[in-house]
Amino acid sequence: MRTLVLGIGNPILGDDGIGFHIVQELAKEIKDENIDVKDTSVNGLNLLGLIVGYDKLIVIDAIMTEDEKVGEIYRLKPRNSSETAWSTISLHHLNLATTIEIGERLFPKEMPGEVIIFAIGAQKVTEVTGEMTARVKEAIPRVINLVLEELSLKR
Amino acid sequence: MTRKITIEPVTRIEGHGKVTIHLDDKGNVDKARFHITQVRGFEKFCEGRLFWEMPVITPRICGICPVSHHLASAKAGDMILGVQLTPTAERLRRLIHMAQFVQSHALHFFYLASPDLLFGMDADPAKRNIMGLIAEMPEIAKKGVKIRAFAQKIIETLGDKRVHPNAAIPGGMNKALAPDKRDEILSQVDDIIADCQFAVDLIKDYCAQHSEEATSFASFGTGYLGLVDINGNVEYYDGKLRLKDSQGITLEDNVAPENYLSIVEEKVEDWSYLKFPYYKRLGYPAGIYRVGPLGRLNVADGCDTPLADEEFHNFKKLGNDGVVQASLYFHYARLIEMLNAAEKIKSLVQDELICSKEIWVNSSQINDEGIGVIEAPRGTLFHHYWVDRSGKMRKVNLIVATGHNNLAMNRAVYEVAREFIKDGKVTEGILNRVEVAIRCYDPCLSCSTHALGQMPLEITICESDGSIRQVLRS
């Protein structure tokens, strides 16, 4: 079984970099040849090209929620991701759930059978800075543990 | 009295554009202008940077063809250093370049252009897009995703990143290709070549079934410019410049890319931020020429890979073995090139030298000028640098593909407008067709104006007195 642990985000856009930073740490911990650990800042159909072919996908990404629970960790499945937008103005704005839905239509056999998303409540995602909000940063070790648990790996 | 029609936004084009159509007293089209309204200023803010840095700065001009800027920059750097690349470095650069052709051409055809052709230009815009394609023709959409993923993986393998790779440096490459990665590419490439052939067949069928529209839509004569190799074949990485006129007569041949200024001049118009290059000898605007897939195939005598060469000769028949003029044939030419690039990837990875570690040569020399010319997916790309003794940029000149096609895109809009606006009557469907005409050129407006942003299109129709008659938005 091949698993992909994918951190999504841009490390110079504040809290958006959380996925990136976490996989840098995870890459040091995970030495299993059946588990790939990658970061990416692409989305939409480009993202699809990355995830096709894996059996299991674990995504780590920042999330903006209405109640602004900064630093809160959410464990989500694509089905309970925010509503998907099929008719979109630009390919640049496909969300993760839509991307996975498209993937299941196009590559039903090759898409990961299991997708788990760890989303971390973010505060600033548009400011150009390498620094994250303190509460987001504090979530890092907990997310790492959750991902390792998910992979049945112990520290 | 003239009336003015403006089309905005041009969707599914990278960048931003706006069209104005001026009518004469009788309500017929007087002139049509495709405005590029943004500026980014790369040429200016690169001044003072070291030439070594340019291959990582200039790719940021574009997220679709960063590899072209990366390589043109590195080539200009080679000339500043006065070095000759090792055979492996040159092959690796060609490999990443061909991978970009495949991903960029596949992006344009499958994601942006094919919905116009497969659903028809008058189909509901809500369906006439990649989402509609995924929903209704998933097998076709799937091939697009697959071809792109293959090519992007090659870019990532050589340059660590899928979008803005870091692979080429003045004097060569910064990383060798590992044999296991080479084997991986080799194991998939035949499948991709087959998918590229599928795409060529698709466009060939389309052109055969819609031959009247394909040959008449936005069709007009211009010159053509592109690089060719020593045998006259289509060349993407190196070679010499060739320019043909609208009758297919060769006006310039064997021009060393460094001498581009002997044939090309640029004009500035006060209604667009994008300059208008033209063929010097014929003057402005008579020196209109086109670059990109149509330009390259029109100037060349063949392709250097078997499958693409066969398709090349089929394509040439459309122009009775002379030049092919209609804008829609850009799509056809683009897919032949995609096939050509996929075949070239195969022969590059089959070459034993590709995995050698002889990838870089240095020199202590710093020449005061460097010119890097390359065929980017959208057409000929010029990077021209002037440096001081320490290698700092004194001046930078970039002429990008969309710039070369600027006059032609304006002409294409004019041709479409003339057909759809007669005696003051604007026929429905004009908006879609102006968009489709512009999209044939695959303009990367963010590159050409070095501007950042999305691409919406608006058409303003102006009366002869300059007052606005109607504004159409897509």
HADDOCK unambig.tbl for C-alpha pairs under 7 A between the chains (distance, minus, plus):
assign (segid A and resid 45 and name CA) (segid B and resid 145 and name CA) 6.96 0.50 0.50
assign (segid A and resid 49 and name CA) (segid B and resid 145 and name CA) 6.63 0.50 0.50
assign (segid A and resid 49 and name CA) (segid B and resid 149 and name CA) 4.82 0.50 0.50
assign (segid A and resid 86 and name CA) (segid B and resid 131 and name CA) 6.70 0.50 0.50
assign (segid A and resid 87 and name CA) (segid B and resid 126 and name CA) 6.58 0.50 0.50
assign (segid A and resid 87 and name CA) (segid B and resid 131 and name CA) 6.75 0.50 0.50
assign (segid A and resid 106 and name CA) (segid B and resid 138 and name CA) 5.77 0.50 0.50
assign (segid A and resid 106 and name CA) (segid B and resid 142 and name CA) 5.61 0.50 0.50
